[in-house]
Amino acid sequence: PEAEAPPSPRPKTFSERVLTDSQSFVSDAVRGPDRDAVPGGRPRPLLEIGDPFLGQTPIQEGIELPTGAVWNPSLLVYGTFRTAVQVFDNGLDRAPVPGARRIKPRSEWANRLDLFANLQLSGTERIVLGFRPLDDVRQRRRGYTGYEFEPNRVQGQPGEVDDWNDGVNARITTLFFEGDFGEIFPNLDPDDSSLLDIGFSVGRQNLLFQDGVMINGTMDAVGITRNSLRFLPYSSNTRITLLYGDPDLIQPRSPNRANPPSATNLEFLQSLKTGRPRKRTDRQLDLVALLTATDFYFTTMELDFAYTNLRNNGASGLFFGAAFHQRIGHFNTTFRWNGSVALGEERIDGPQDGHLLNVEISLDVPRTHPLIPDIIYFNAFLGIDRYRSAYRDPDNPSPLGRVGITYAGRGIGRYGSILGDQVTNDVNSAAAGSGRRNPLRFGDRAVGFALGYQMFLFGDVRKQLIVEVAGRRSTVPHRHLGAYAVGVRYQQAFLDHFILLVEGFQGKTEGMVEAYGARCEFIVKF
């Protein structure tokens, strides 16, 4: 008799798949029924040379290096194309303030292409090259190629209007080499008994620590990792990483593409006045971090520490993060504490003192298919003073992206986050009663939550619906300013490479007009 096919693996939990600052959550939705394009049962990539990735065919003989390592090079070219039509109104630009100029809601067509080439040398060594040729986030406002419907962007001389955005560029966004010292020089340890299994990574790469709360962005970095350590009681593995990073060490920015200073994003402080290669004394930001993760029998613990120094103004700060992840039956929980400390006097263009506490709780709810349960989640945060991340990219501005879909950024165009980075009056202005209409950004002196339900329609992981209610309120005494929002997202995969995503929200900030947003995005993964 024919053997029964093994059951499909359980989909990732909500926190692993949805609560991100980008669109990476859609990756597991593309699971088409037909897998005959490439041996091994997977869609065909854009380009593949050498042994197929995850293939089932015999591998090539390879090349033996003088060090004793055997490399079997193979090239894989892949990427993601995103195109979106969207409208966003945060309710702040149309605030009912006498004499204020009211701005129309933002509406646009935006495009983004992430293109990667992965040169796999062995099981542990590889070189990755990446481009984003259709957007330049360093230009901030006009970064994404497309068309702006409203409001028109004034360019150059007064009265000159340019509706088209041209973000085409050849800037390298990813270029790094990673490997394992013990695998590159196996002759130094033939019986694999010493401590030479030290991983390393060098080059421009995306860094994500504390699930993007502490560090979330691309840097030119050097990292050394020691894994598989067992020196703590009741633990099975400990990973320790030492990291140094600089946002623009390899490829400095070109002239006239600097971002304005901002105390909420150290990335904005990395500006250059020339396009010439820089000496060491010209660097704007240095980051040094010690990053650890330990698997215990009852939890996974992350302890991270970082130090940053802003060379342009001498401001420096310390950052720390602690996280504990648990899975108890059908429950998934995460408890997180992040803090930032300014060394010396706090500056508006540097690190500030503050703490950000997060809790994430989700429950698997079997409904139509025992292996594809629905997910109900409750996430909350408490912001004490003004917590600042050690480093963030401009298209991932808020550390609250994991709280919910109404807090997360979209990583494309000018579509903002109604609760994550544009909410209500500035903390200092509210406390002083000045009435200035500046956004309360991130988790500054605020408490908030998100309650949502993720449904896999008809037991199909390729059809997902998320409904979420969320809110937040300022903790500044005598100024209890709040905001709330309801968000809905539907996404469906087609064939092996295509995803359609439709979402929207309706919300309101106290003292402001109603806010709303809607978007339709088409995604091609190749």
TORLO-84132 format. One line per field, with one value per residue (C-alpha): x, z, y; residue number from 1; residue in three letters. Coordinates in Angstrom, 1 decimal. Layout:
REM TORLO-84132
xx X_...
zz Z_...
yy Y_...
seq NUM_...
type ALA_...
END
This chain:
REM TORLO-84132
xx 0.0_1.1_2.6_0.6_2.1_3.5_1.4_2.3_4.3_2.5_2.7_4.8_3.3_1.8_4.8_7.2_5.2_3.1_4.6_7.4_8.4_8.5_6.6_8.6_5.5_4.1_6.9_5.3_2.0_3.4_2.9_1.4_0.3_2.5_6.2_7.5_9.3_12.6_13.7_13.0_9.6_10.0_9.4_12.0_14.2_15.1_18.6_20.3_23.8_25.4_23.8_20.1_19.2_17.6_17.8_17.8_20.3_23.9_26.2_29.3_32.8_33.8_37.2_39.7_41.5_45.0_43.4_41.7_38.2_36.1_34.1_31.3_30.1_26.5_24.7_21.1_19.5_16.2_14.2_10.8_9.0_6.3_3.9_1.2_-1.5_-2.3_-3.8_-3.0_-4.4_-3.1_-5.6_-2.9_-2.2_-5.9_-6.1_-8.8_-6.3_-7.3_-5.1_-3.4_-2.9_-4.7_-2.9_-4.7_-4.3_-1.3_-2.1_0.5_1.6_4.9_7.3_10.1_12.4_14.7_17.2_19.8_22.5_23.6_27.0_27.0_30.6_29.9_27.4_28.8_30.4_28.7_28.7_25.5_25.0_21.8_20.3_17.1_17.2_13.8_14.1_16.6_15.5_18.3_16.3_13.4_10.5_11.1_12.7_10.3_9.8_6.2_3.6_2.3_-1.4_-1.8_-0.2_2.0_5.6_7.2_10.6_13.2_11.7_8.4_5.5_7.4_5.6_6.9_4.4_6.7_9.2_12.4_14.3_16.3_19.8_22.7_23.4_24.6_22.3_23.8_27.3_28.8_30.8_30.0_31.7_33.1_36.8_37.0_35.4_37.7_40.8_39.8_43.4_44.1_41.6_41.3_39.3_37.1_38.0_39.2_37.2_37.8_34.2_33.9_31.4_32.0_30.4_32.0_30.3_27.0_24.1_20.7_20.9_17.9_18.2_15.5_13.2_13.9_13.2_16.9_18.6_16.8_18.7_21.5_25.0_28.6_29.5_32.0_30.6_32.2_30.0_30.6_27.7_26.9_28.2_26.9_28.1_24.8_22.7_19.6_20.7_21.2_22.9_24.3_25.3_27.6_28.2_30.5_29.6_31.0_29.0_29.1_26.2_28.3_31.8_32.0_29.9_29.5_26.4_26.4_26.0_22.6_21.0_21.4_18.5_17.5_18.6_16.1_16.4_14.1_16.3_20.1_20.0_18.9_22.1_24.4_24.8_27.7_28.6_30.8_30.6_34.3_35.5_35.9_38.7_38.1_37.8_34.9_32.6_29.4_28.2_30.1_28.2_29.7_27.4_27.5_24.6_23.7_20.9_20.5_18.1_16.9_14.6_11.8_12.5_14.8_16.6_18.2_20.5_21.9_24.1_25.2_27.2_26.9_29.0_27.9_31.1_29.4_28.3_30.0_26.7_26.9_24.7_24.2_21.4_20.3_17.6_16.3_13.7_12.2_10.3_8.1_5.8_3.4_1.1_-1.0_0.3_3.2_4.5_7.3_8.3_10.7_12.5_14.6_16.3_18.5_20.8_22.4_26.0_26.2_23.6_20.6_20.5_17.6_20.0_21.4_20.4_18.0_17.0_14.0_12.6_10.2_8.4_6.6_4.5_3.2_0.7_-0.8_-3.0_-3.4_-7.1_-7.8_-10.8_-11.0_-7.7_-5.8_-2.4_-3.4_-4.9_-6.2_-4.3_-5.6_-3.1_-2.8_0.2_0.9_3.7_4.6_6.9_8.8_10.4_11.9_13.4_15.5_16.8_20.5_20.0_17.1_16.7_14.4_11.8_11.6_11.3_9.3_10.3_6.6_6.2_5.7_2.8_0.3_-0.5_-1.8_1.7_3.9_5.4_4.9_8.4_7.1_6.1_4.7_2.1_2.7_1.7_-1.3_-0.3_3.4_5.0_2.2_-0.3_-0.8_0.8_4.5_5.2_6.9_4.4_1.4_2.9_3.5_0.1_1.4_-0.9_1.6_0.5_3.6_3.3_4.0_6.5_7.1_6.5_7.4_5.5_2.7_0.9_-0.9_-2.2_-3.4_-5.9_-6.3_-7.5_-5.7_-7.9_-6.7_-9.8_-11.0_-8.0_-5.7_-2.5_-2.5_-5.7_-5.3_-7.5_-6.4_-8.8_-7.3_-8.4_-5.7_-5.2_-2.7_-2.7_-0.2_1.0_1.9_0.1_-3.1_-2.7_-4.4_-4.2_-5.2_-5.7_-7.4_-7.7_-9.3_-7.3_-8.1_-5.7_-6.4_-3.7_-3.9_-1.3_-1.7_0.3_3.9_5.1_2.2_0.5_-2.3_-2.6_-5.5_-5.7_-7.1_-7.6_-9.9_-8.8_-8.9_-6.7_-8.3_-8.7_-8.1_-10.2_-10.6_-7.7_-7.9_-5.8_-6.2_-3.8_-3.7_-0.3_0.7_3.8_6.0_8.5_11.0
zz 0.0_-0.6_2.4_3.7_3.0_6.1_7.5_6.6_9.3_11.7_10.5_12.4_15.4_15.1_16.6_14.2_11.1_11.4_14.0_11.9_10.6_7.0_4.8_5.7_7.2_3.8_2.9_4.3_2.5_-0.8_-0.6_-3.9_-4.5_-7.6_-6.9_-10.1_-11.3_-9.6_-8.3_-4.6_-4.8_-4.7_-7.1_-9.6_-8.6_-10.9_-11.6_-10.2_-11.1_-9.5_-7.1_-6.6_-3.3_-1.1_-4.1_-4.0_-6.8_-6.3_-5.4_-7.4_-6.3_-5.2_-4.9_-2.1_-0.8_0.7_4.1_3.8_3.2_0.3_-1.4_-3.9_-5.2_-6.3_-7.2_-6.3_-7.4_-5.8_-4.6_-3.9_-5.9_-4.2_-5.8_-3.7_-4.2_-0.8_1.0_4.5_6.7_10.3_11.4_12.6_9.4_9.3_12.9_13.8_14.8_14.0_11.2_10.5_7.0_6.3_4.3_2.1_2.9_1.4_-1.6_-3.9_-6.0_-4.7_-5.8_-4.1_-5.4_-3.2_-5.3_-3.8_-5.2_-2.8_-3.7_-1.5_-1.1_1.4_4.2_6.4_4.0_1.6_0.0_-0.3_-2.5_-2.4_-4.1_-3.8_-7.2_-7.1_-3.9_-1.9_1.7_2.4_0.5_2.9_1.3_-2.3_-1.8_-3.6_-7.3_-8.2_-8.4_-5.7_-6.1_-3.0_-1.6_-4.5_-3.5_-4.2_-5.8_-6.5_-7.1_-5.5_-7.6_-9.3_-8.7_-9.4_-9.0_-10.1_-7.7_-9.2_-6.6_-9.1_-7.8_-7.9_-4.2_-2.6_0.4_1.2_0.8_3.3_3.7_6.5_7.5_10.3_11.1_12.0_8.7_6.6_8.4_9.2_9.1_12.3_14.2_12.4_15.2_15.8_19.5_20.0_20.2_16.6_15.6_15.6_13.2_11.7_9.4_7.6_5.4_4.9_6.4_8.0_11.8_13.9_17.6_20.3_17.4_16.0_19.2_20.0_16.6_13.3_10.2_7.7_8.8_7.7_10.5_11.7_14.0_15.8_17.2_19.4_19.5_21.1_24.5_27.6_30.8_32.4_34.5_32.8_29.4_26.1_24.1_24.4_21.6_22.2_19.6_19.6_17.0_15.7_13.2_11.2_8.9_6.1_6.4_3.1_0.8_2.1_1.1_-1.9_-1.5_-0.9_0.4_4.1_6.4_8.9_12.5_14.8_18.4_17.6_15.0_15.1_11.4_10.6_12.2_9.7_7.2_4.9_3.3_0.6_-1.4_-1.0_0.8_4.4_6.8_10.2_11.8_9.5_10.7_12.4_14.3_16.0_17.5_19.7_21.0_23.0_22.1_23.7_23.5_25.7_25.4_28.7_29.2_30.2_28.2_25.6_27.0_25.1_26.9_24.7_25.4_23.1_23.1_20.5_19.9_17.6_16.3_14.9_18.3_20.9_22.2_23.4_25.1_26.5_25.5_26.9_26.2_28.0_26.5_27.5_25.1_26.2_24.6_27.0_25.2_22.9_24.5_23.2_25.4_25.2_27.9_26.9_28.7_26.7_28.0_26.9_28.9_27.7_28.9_29.9_29.3_27.3_23.8_21.3_18.6_20.7_23.0_25.8_29.1_28.9_29.1_26.9_28.4_26.1_26.6_23.8_24.4_21.6_21.7_19.0_18.3_16.3_14.1_10.6_10.5_13.5_11.9_10.9_13.9_14.1_16.4_18.9_20.3_23.0_23.0_25.2_26.0_28.6_27.7_30.6_29.7_26.2_25.1_21.9_19.9_19.4_15.6_13.2_9.4_8.2_6.8_10.2_12.4_15.4_18.0_18.5_15.3_17.1_19.1_16.2_12.6_13.6_15.1_12.4_9.4_5.9_4.5_1.3_0.4_2.8_4.4_8.1_11.4_13.1_16.6_16.2_15.4_14.9_17.7_19.6_21.1_21.9_25.5_26.6_24.8_26.4_29.9_29.4_27.9_24.9_22.5_19.8_17.4_17.2_17.1_20.2_18.6_19.5_23.1_24.9_28.2_27.0_27.5_24.8_23.6_20.6_20.6_17.4_15.7_12.8_10.8_8.2_5.9_5.1_6.8_4.1_5.2_1.9_2.8_5.9_7.6_10.6_12.6_15.3_17.8_19.5_21.6_23.5_26.1_27.3_30.9_31.3_34.4_33.8_30.0_29.4_25.6_23.9_20.5_19.2_15.9_14.2_11.5_9.0_6.7_4.2_2.2_-0.3_-2.3_-5.9_-7.7_-6.4_-6.6_-6.1_-3.1_-3.0_0.2_1.1_4.4_6.0_9.4_11.0_14.1_16.1_18.4_21.1_20.0_16.3_13.3_12.5_10.9_8.2_5.7_3.0_0.7_-1.9_-2.5_-5.0_-4.2_-6.4_-4.8_-7.1
yy 0.0_3.6_5.3_8.3_11.7_13.3_16.1_19.7_21.5_23.8_27.4_29.9_31.7_35.1_36.8_35.0_35.8_39.0_41.4_42.8_46.2_44.9_42.5_39.4_37.9_37.1_34.7_31.6_32.3_31.2_27.5_26.4_22.8_22.4_21.8_20.3_23.4_22.4_19.0_19.0_20.5_24.3_27.2_28.0_31.1_33.9_32.4_29.3_28.0_24.9_22.5_23.3_24.9_22.3_19.9_16.1_15.5_14.3_17.2_18.2_17.1_20.6_22.4_21.6_24.6_24.6_25.0_21.7_23.1_21.9_24.5_23.8_27.1_27.7_30.9_31.7_35.0_35.8_38.8_40.4_43.1_45.1_47.6_49.4_52.0_53.6_56.6_57.6_60.4_60.5_63.1_65.5_67.4_68.3_69.3_71.9_74.6_78.2_79.6_76.3_75.1_71.9_69.3_66.7_63.0_61.4_59.2_57.5_54.7_53.3_50.5_48.6_45.9_43.8_41.9_39.4_37.2_34.4_32.8_29.6_28.3_25.6_24.8_27.5_30.0_32.4_35.8_37.8_40.9_42.9_46.0_48.0_49.7_51.3_53.3_55.3_55.6_58.0_60.6_60.0_61.8_60.9_57.6_55.2_55.2_55.9_58.7_61.0_61.9_64.1_66.2_67.2_67.6_71.0_70.6_73.2_76.7_77.8_76.7_73.9_70.6_67.2_64.3_61.6_60.0_58.7_56.6_54.5_54.0_51.5_51.7_48.4_47.7_44.3_42.9_40.6_37.4_35.0_31.8_29.6_29.7_26.0_25.0_27.2_25.8_22.2_21.1_23.0_20.8_17.4_15.7_18.8_18.8_22.4_25.7_26.8_26.8_30.5_32.1_35.6_38.0_41.0_43.6_45.5_43.5_43.9_43.7_42.7_42.3_42.2_41.5_44.9_46.9_47.6_47.4_47.3_48.4_48.0_48.7_48.0_45.6_43.0_40.3_37.3_34.6_31.6_29.1_25.8_26.8_25.0_26.6_27.8_25.4_23.9_25.3_23.4_26.2_29.7_32.0_35.0_37.7_40.7_43.3_46.5_48.6_51.8_52.8_54.1_52.7_50.9_53.1_56.7_58.6_60.9_64.6_66.2_63.0_63.6_63.1_65.8_65.3_63.6_62.5_59.5_57.9_57.8_56.9_60.5_61.8_60.1_62.9_63.7_67.0_65.4_62.2_61.5_58.3_59.1_58.7_57.2_60.6_61.4_58.7_59.8_56.8_53.9_51.0_48.3_45.5_42.3_40.1_36.8_34.2_31.1_28.1_26.9_24.0_26.3_29.5_31.2_34.2_37.1_39.6_42.4_45.4_48.2_51.4_54.2_57.3_60.1_61.6_64.8_66.0_63.8_62.4_58.8_56.3_52.8_50.5_47.2_44.6_41.5_39.1_35.8_33.6_30.7_28.2_26.5_24.2_26.3_29.6_31.6_34.4_36.9_39.4_42.2_45.0_47.5_50.6_53.5_55.8_59.0_59.3_62.9_65.6_64.5_66.1_66.3_64.9_62.1_59.2_59.8_58.1_55.8_52.3_50.3_47.2_44.8_41.7_39.4_36.7_34.5_31.4_28.8_28.2_25.0_25.6_24.1_22.2_20.8_21.6_25.2_26.8_30.3_32.7_35.2_37.6_40.3_42.6_45.6_48.1_50.7_53.5_55.2_58.5_58.5_55.2_55.4_52.4_52.0_52.1_52.1_52.5_55.3_52.9_51.2_54.2_52.9_50.3_49.6_47.6_44.3_45.5_45.0_45.8_49.3_50.0_48.6_50.4_49.1_49.6_51.2_54.7_57.4_55.1_55.7_54.0_55.5_54.3_53.6_56.9_59.6_59.8_63.0_66.1_66.3_65.1_68.3_70.5_68.7_68.9_72.6_73.2_75.0_73.2_72.5_69.8_67.7_63.9_61.9_59.5_55.9_54.8_58.1_58.2_56.1_52.8_50.9_47.5_45.6_42.7_40.8_37.6_35.9_33.6_31.0_30.8_27.4_25.8_27.2_29.0_30.9_32.8_34.9_37.5_39.7_41.9_44.1_46.7_48.8_51.9_53.9_56.8_59.2_58.8_62.5_63.8_65.8_65.3_62.0_62.2_59.0_57.4_54.2_52.4_49.4_47.6_44.8_43.0_40.3_38.5_35.6_33.8_32.9_30.2_30.0_33.6_36.0_37.6_40.1_42.1_44.5_46.4_49.5_51.2_53.7_55.6_58.8_60.9_62.9_66.5_65.6_64.7_61.0_59.2_56.6_54.6_52.0_50.2_47.5_45.8_43.2_41.2_39.0_36.6_35.1
seq 1_2_3_4_5_6_7_8_9_10_11_12_13_14_15_16_17_18_19_20_21_22_23_24_25_26_27_28_29_30_31_32_33_34_35_36_37_38_39_40_41_42_43_44_45_46_47_48_49_50_51_52_53_54_55_56_57_58_59_60_61_62_63_64_65_66_67_68_69_70_71_72_73_74_75_76_77_78_79_80_81_82_83_84_85_86_87_88_89_90_91_92_93_94_95_96_97_98_99_100_101_102_103_104_105_106_107_108_109_110_111_112_113_114_115_116_117_118_119_120_121_122_123_124_125_126_127_128_129_130_131_132_133_134_135_136_137_138_139_140_141_142_143_144_145_146_147_148_149_150_151_152_153_154_155_156_157_158_159_160_161_162_163_164_165_166_167_168_169_170_171_172_173_174_175_176_177_178_179_180_181_182_183_184_185_186_187_188_189_190_191_192_193_194_195_196_197_198_199_200_201_202_203_204_205_206_207_208_209_210_211_212_213_214_215_216_217_218_219_220_221_222_223_224_225_226_227_228_229_230_231_232_233_234_235_236_237_238_239_240_241_242_243_244_245_246_247_248_249_250_251_252_253_254_255_256_257_258_259_260_261_262_263_264_265_266_267_268_269_270_271_272_273_274_275_276_277_278_279_280_281_282_283_284_285_286_287_288_289_290_291_292_293_294_295_296_297_298_299_300_301_302_303_304_305_306_307_308_309_310_311_312_313_314_315_316_317_318_319_320_321_322_323_324_325_326_327_328_329_330_331_332_333_334_335_336_337_338_339_340_341_342_343_344_345_346_347_348_349_350_351_352_353_354_355_356_357_358_359_360_361_362_363_364_365_366_367_368_369_370_371_372_373_374_375_376_377_378_379_380_381_382_383_384_385_386_387_388_389_390_391_392_393_394_395_396_397_398_399_400_401_402_403_404_405_406_407_408_409_410_411_412_413_414_415_416_417_418_419_420_421_422_423_424_425_426_427_428_429_430_431_432_433_434_435_436_437_438_439_440_441_442_443_444_445_446_447_448_449_450_451_452_453_454_455_456_457_458_459_460_461_462_463_464_465_466_467_468_469_470_471_472_473_474_475_476_477_478_479_480_481_482_483_484_485_486_487_488_489_490_491_492_493_494_495_496_497_498_499_500_501_502_503_504_505_506_507_508_509_510_511_512_513_514_515_516_517_518_519_520_521_522_523_524_525_526
type PRO_GLU_ALA_GLU_ALA_PRO_PRO_SER_PRO_ARG_PRO_LYS_THR_PHE_SER_GLU_ARG_VAL_LEU_THR_ASP_SER_GLN_SER_PHE_VAL_SER_ASP_ALA_VAL_ARG_GLY_PRO_ASP_ARG_ASP_ALA_VAL_PRO_GLY_GLY_ARG_PRO_ARG_PRO_LEU_LEU_GLU_ILE_GLY_ASP_PRO_PHE_LEU_GLY_GLN_THR_PRO_ILE_GLN_GLU_GLY_ILE_GLU_LEU_PRO_THR_GLY_ALA_VAL_TRP_ASN_PRO_SER_LEU_LEU_VAL_TYR_GLY_THR_PHE_ARG_THR_ALA_VAL_GLN_VAL_PHE_ASP_ASN_GLY_LEU_ASP_ARG_ALA_PRO_VAL_PRO_GLY_ALA_ARG_ARG_ILE_LYS_PRO_ARG_SER_GLU_TRP_ALA_ASN_ARG_LEU_ASP_LEU_PHE_ALA_ASN_LEU_GLN_LEU_SER_GLY_THR_GLU_ARG_ILE_VAL_LEU_GLY_PHE_ARG_PRO_LEU_ASP_ASP_VAL_ARG_GLN_ARG_ARG_ARG_GLY_TYR_THR_GLY_TYR_GLU_PHE_GLU_PRO_ASN_ARG_VAL_GLN_GLY_GLN_PRO_GLY_GLU_VAL_ASP_ASP_TRP_ASN_ASP_GLY_VAL_ASN_ALA_ARG_ILE_THR_THR_LEU_PHE_PHE_GLU_GLY_ASP_PHE_GLY_GLU_ILE_PHE_PRO_ASN_LEU_ASP_PRO_ASP_ASP_SER_SER_LEU_LEU_ASP_ILE_GLY_PHE_SER_VAL_GLY_ARG_GLN_ASN_LEU_LEU_PHE_GLN_ASP_GLY_VAL_MET_ILE_ASN_GLY_THR_MET_ASP_ALA_VAL_GLY_ILE_THR_ARG_ASN_SER_LEU_ARG_PHE_LEU_PRO_TYR_SER_SER_ASN_THR_ARG_ILE_THR_LEU_LEU_TYR_GLY_ASP_PRO_ASP_LEU_ILE_GLN_PRO_ARG_SER_PRO_ASN_ARG_ALA_ASN_PRO_PRO_SER_ALA_THR_ASN_LEU_GLU_PHE_LEU_GLN_SER_LEU_LYS_THR_GLY_ARG_PRO_ARG_LYS_ARG_THR_ASP_ARG_GLN_LEU_ASP_LEU_VAL_ALA_LEU_LEU_THR_ALA_THR_ASP_PHE_TYR_PHE_THR_THR_MET_GLU_LEU_ASP_PHE_ALA_TYR_THR_ASN_LEU_ARG_ASN_ASN_GLY_ALA_SER_GLY_LEU_PHE_PHE_GLY_ALA_ALA_PHE_HIS_GLN_ARG_ILE_GLY_HIS_PHE_ASN_THR_THR_PHE_ARG_TRP_ASN_GLY_SER_VAL_ALA_LEU_GLY_GLU_GLU_ARG_ILE_ASP_GLY_PRO_GLN_ASP_GLY_HIS_LEU_LEU_ASN_VAL_GLU_ILE_SER_LEU_ASP_VAL_PRO_ARG_THR_HIS_PRO_LEU_ILE_PRO_ASP_ILE_ILE_TYR_PHE_ASN_ALA_PHE_LEU_GLY_ILE_ASP_ARG_TYR_ARG_SER_ALA_TYR_ARG_ASP_PRO_ASP_ASN_PRO_SER_PRO_LEU_GLY_ARG_VAL_GLY_ILE_THR_TYR_ALA_GLY_ARG_GLY_ILE_GLY_ARG_TYR_GLY_SER_ILE_LEU_GLY_ASP_GLN_VAL_THR_ASN_ASP_VAL_ASN_SER_ALA_ALA_ALA_GLY_SER_GLY_ARG_ARG_ASN_PRO_LEU_ARG_PHE_GLY_ASP_ARG_ALA_VAL_GLY_PHE_ALA_LEU_GLY_TYR_GLN_MET_PHE_LEU_PHE_GLY_ASP_VAL_ARG_LYS_GLN_LEU_ILE_VAL_GLU_VAL_ALA_GLY_ARG_ARG_SER_THR_VAL_PRO_HIS_ARG_HIS_LEU_GLY_ALA_TYR_ALA_VAL_GLY_VAL_ARG_TYR_GLN_GLN_ALA_PHE_LEU_ASP_HIS_PHE_ILE_LEU_LEU_VAL_GLU_GLY_PHE_GLN_GLY_LYS_THR_GLU_GLY_MET_VAL_GLU_ALA_TYR_GLY_ALA_ARG_CYS_GLU_PHE_ILE_VAL_LYS_PHE
END
